[in-house]
Amino acid sequence: MENLEQESLIPKLDLIVLDCPDAMELATFYAKLLRWRLEEGSDRDWATLSPPRGGLTPENPDGAATLAFQRIDDYQAPSWPGGAHPQQFHLDFAVPDIDEAEPRVLSLGAAVHEHQPSGSGSFRVYVDPAGHPFCLVQNP
């Protein structure tokens, strides 16, 4: 077992950054989806969301990882399940009922992805307004 001194050296996930053509537009989508607060100072180039219990800071060492978005001039949307710009990662969001959650996700600007690999229906793939795949995962 590691001692307490070594435990303080274990990294904590702080920030997940998604590239996109307009940081404010994509941050607004995820802020509405998750009902997280858009941080002051966010703009078209860089935008950050704060989770309900706050981000990880020296003042809040038990805070949660946050989402941020950065504008990239030559942004190319990921292509999935293959293609010239393959997905590097995706986000999964747990919901109690995918069918009930889907209309809200679509009304915010997401689209159902044409490729649906779940044979059991335990998850469904969508794309956000910038083309990043994400999943709603059944978690009763």
C-alpha positions in Angstrom: 0.0 0.0 0.0 1.3 3.4 -0.9 1.9 5.8 1.9 0.1 9.1 2.2 3.1 11.1 0.9 3.1 9.1 -2.4 -0.7 9.3 -2.6 -0.5 13.1 -3.0 1.6 12.5 -6.1 -1.2 10.5 -7.9 -2.7 12.7 -10.7 -6.4 13.7 -10.6 -8.3 14.2 -13.8 -8.8 18.0 -13.9 -9.9 19.0 -17.4 -11.2 17.4 -20.5 -10.8 19.7 -23.5 -12.7 19.2 -26.8 -11.5 20.9 -30.0 -14.2 22.5 -32.0 -14.9 25.3 -34.5 -16.7 27.6 -31.9 -16.0 27.0 -28.2 -18.9 29.0 -26.9 -21.4 27.3 -29.2 -20.3 23.8 -28.1 -19.9 24.8 -24.4 -23.5 26.1 -24.5 -24.7 22.7 -25.9 -23.0 20.7 -23.1 -24.0 23.3 -20.4 -27.6 22.8 -21.3 -27.2 19.0 -21.6 -25.6 18.6 -18.2 -27.0 21.7 -16.6 -23.5 22.8 -15.7 -22.5 26.5 -15.4 -20.6 28.2 -18.1 -17.6 29.9 -16.4 -17.3 33.7 -16.6 -14.8 34.8 -19.3 -15.7 32.0 -21.7 -15.8 33.1 -25.3 -15.6 31.7 -28.9 -12.0 30.7 -28.5 -12.1 29.0 -25.1 -15.0 28.1 -22.8 -15.1 26.1 -19.6 -18.0 24.5 -17.7 -18.2 24.0 -14.0 -19.7 20.8 -12.6 -22.2 21.2 -9.7 -19.7 20.5 -6.9 -17.1 22.7 -8.6 -13.9 22.0 -10.5 -10.7 20.7 -9.0 -8.8 23.6 -7.5 -6.4 24.1 -4.5 -9.4 25.4 -2.6 -11.6 22.5 -3.7 -9.4 19.4 -3.8 -12.4 17.1 -3.9 -13.8 18.9 -7.0 -14.8 17.1 -10.2 -13.2 17.1 -13.6 -14.5 19.9 -15.8 -15.2 20.2 -19.5 -13.6 22.9 -21.7 -13.7 23.7 -25.3 -11.1 25.3 -27.5 -11.6 26.8 -31.0 -9.4 25.3 -33.7 -9.2 27.2 -37.0 -8.9 24.1 -39.2 -11.1 21.9 -37.1 -12.3 18.6 -38.8 -15.1 16.7 -37.2 -14.3 13.2 -36.2 -15.4 10.4 -38.5 -16.6 7.3 -36.8 -16.4 4.3 -36.9 -13.6 5.0 -39.4 -12.4 7.5 -41.9 -9.8 10.2 -42.4 -10.4 11.8 -38.9 -11.2 8.9 -36.6 -12.6 9.4 -33.2 -9.9 9.7 -30.6 -12.2 9.5 -27.6 -15.9 10.0 -26.7 -18.0 10.9 -23.7 -20.6 8.6 -22.2 -23.6 9.9 -20.2 -25.6 7.7 -17.9 -29.4 8.0 -18.1 -32.1 5.9 -16.5 -34.0 5.6 -19.8 -32.4 6.3 -23.2 -35.8 6.7 -25.0 -37.0 9.2 -22.5 -33.7 11.2 -22.5 -33.3 11.3 -26.3 -35.8 14.0 -27.2 -34.1 16.5 -24.9 -30.7 15.6 -26.4 -32.0 16.1 -29.9 -33.7 19.4 -29.0 -30.4 20.8 -27.9 -28.8 20.2 -31.2 -27.4 16.6 -31.1 -28.2 14.1 -33.8 -28.5 10.3 -33.7 -25.5 8.7 -35.3 -26.2 6.4 -38.2 -23.9 3.7 -36.8 -25.4 2.0 -33.7 -23.2 -0.9 -32.5 -25.2 -1.8 -29.4 -27.0 -5.1 -30.1 -28.7 -5.0 -26.7 -29.8 -1.3 -26.8 -27.8 -0.6 -23.6 -26.3 2.5 -25.3 -27.1 4.8 -28.2 -24.5 6.9 -30.2 -25.2 10.6 -31.0 -23.1 13.4 -32.4 -22.9 16.8 -30.8 -23.1 20.0 -32.9 -19.4 19.9 -33.7 -19.6 16.3 -34.8 -18.1 14.6 -31.7 -19.7 11.2 -31.0 -21.1 10.7 -27.5 -23.3 8.0 -26.0 -26.3 7.8 -23.7 -25.9 4.7 -21.6 -28.8 3.0 -19.9 -28.0 3.1 -16.2 -31.2 2.3 -14.2 
